[in-house]
Amino acid sequence: MRELEQSSEFIGFAPPLIEEVEVAAVGAALRSGWLSTGPRVKEFEEKFSETVGATAALALNSCTAGLHLALKAHGVGPGDEVITSTMTFCATANVIEHTGARTVLADVVPGTLLIDPLDVARKLTPKTKAIIPVHYAGQACEMASLEDLATSESIDLIEDAAHCLPTLDGTQMVGSKSHFTAFSFYATKNITTGEGGMLTGAKDLVDRARVLSLHGMSRDAWKRFQKGGSWKYDVAEPGYKYNMTDIQAALGLAQLSKLESMYLKRKQLAGLYKAAFCDSDVVRPLAERPNATHSWHLFVVELNLEALTISRDEMLAELSQKNIGASVHYIPVHMLSYYAQKYGYRPNHFPFAFQAFERMISLPLSPAHKETEIEKVIETLQFLVKKFRK
Ligand SMILES: *Cc1c(COP(=O)(O)O)cnc(C)c1O
């Protein structure tokens, strides 16, 4: 067997694409004299709303904060149940626990790993207060069935769109609905502010979340320090400290201006992976929903373990040794010890998520990657598949 010429440099999993525009924008924010929530945050909220077609948007210090505020704004608390996907980052479930409500998990549809609306329907009880669908990897869940369910049962929908910029469900942009949708600008996400998030939705909902996002103070508190601003405020309900800074918003505005080109680059690089593995009996890319536009946040493949002599973990170790930074998204929530112990879950209680978890690898994907780097990842994975084939 021919030896592989491995990458001499480490190919990172998801390096951010930071260029001179971002550096200049952050420099200008620092020199402006206004560091916390101010005019740049307002502009970022407006531009973001335009981009996704939202009526209103609230910039925050994380997507986790956005999901938490959305639950609080709907009054979710002890005695309530909230349904979400077990195939998500722990933050989606943790915020449900923070409110005192019970986390009810649903399994995923094999192939896409999107929350299964039929399992959601099975998990409904009179206590169900909200559903948090997770648009896994960057494609939208089947929102029509979830919306029908939510409407008929008077349940609030809160979309976890941490992976979804830009994503279309049919002709509708994720983030354009009247219910809450939360986006993430964490360092690895499709646009980044280092840490940050955005909550979109109808104006009255977003206004309620805005008050809660800054201590529960009654008016736009940052205006207190502007010329003509008043020192007076009231607190009707103790809120949180979840606001975004102007430094982050400056970075976000610069990133947002590159959204189209960064999306096209992701799509092109994902196309290289798809072309390489579409006929493979060992490396299987996730299925794509018809009529949905994928943001290509993650490129996830499932290994056909029956055809290999090594496990997924061993494959990841082999990739790492060959200078490739692959990852796993996600350890299903029901397998994390807090949730397993509290709710008595075993791995096979969610068979589709569990089966996918044991097989999945997220391959490096970022607009900062060169085509040659993605080609090296493909060559390396193909080499390893050949080497460890049964
Ligand atoms: C990243 C992520 C979050 C949390 O985003 P933060 O901005 O880091 O709080 C939530 N859900 C999913 C699916 C994510 O990938």
The ligand as a Gaussian input file, in Angstrom:
#p B3LYP/6-31G(d) Opt

LIG

0 1
 C      -22.728000      26.593000      19.816000
 C      -24.049000      26.056000      20.145000
 C      -24.833000      26.584000      21.176000
 C      -24.310000      27.587000      22.159000
 O      -23.828000      28.742000      21.554000
 P      -23.010000      29.790000      22.428000
 O      -23.043000      31.034000      21.593000
 O      -21.642000      29.245000      22.605000
 O      -23.724000      29.972000      23.716000
 C      -26.111000      26.099000      21.354000
 N      -26.613000      25.127000      20.563000
 C      -25.885000      24.581000      19.578000
 C      -26.510000      23.531000      18.714000
 C      -24.577000      25.019000      19.341000
 O      -23.848000      24.459000      18.372000

